[in-house]
């Protein structure tokens, strides 16, 4: 693998790891990393998704894909909560995750994939801002 691809991948992974609590589009990432071409961002995001390091989602009715870094160890044990207003992603507490996963398994005999499950809503900060 040529060096520039390794450096590009490292820069992208570093950025994603430092923004692990956010759901980001390729255009947001491209603007934050102008030294990486837009096409290289898309290629690398696709490869990282294929490797299971990213989860990609599309908002209902939207065309743009958003990516969330899932390779962090805490992402494997928790369900995720994503704010539809600010885009921040939170980890549901371990006890709450376990209770919900076990409840779904008991009621519906369904195994939830913790690392790629996202529950959407409005975070406390955005609710408080909206109420002011």
Secondary structure by P-SEA (a helix, b strand, c coil): ccaaaaaaaaaaaaaaaaaccccccaaaaaaacccccaaaaaaaaaaaaaaccbbbbbcccccbbbbbbccccccccbbbbbbcccbbbbbccaaaaaaaaaaaaaaccccccccccccccccaaaaaaaac
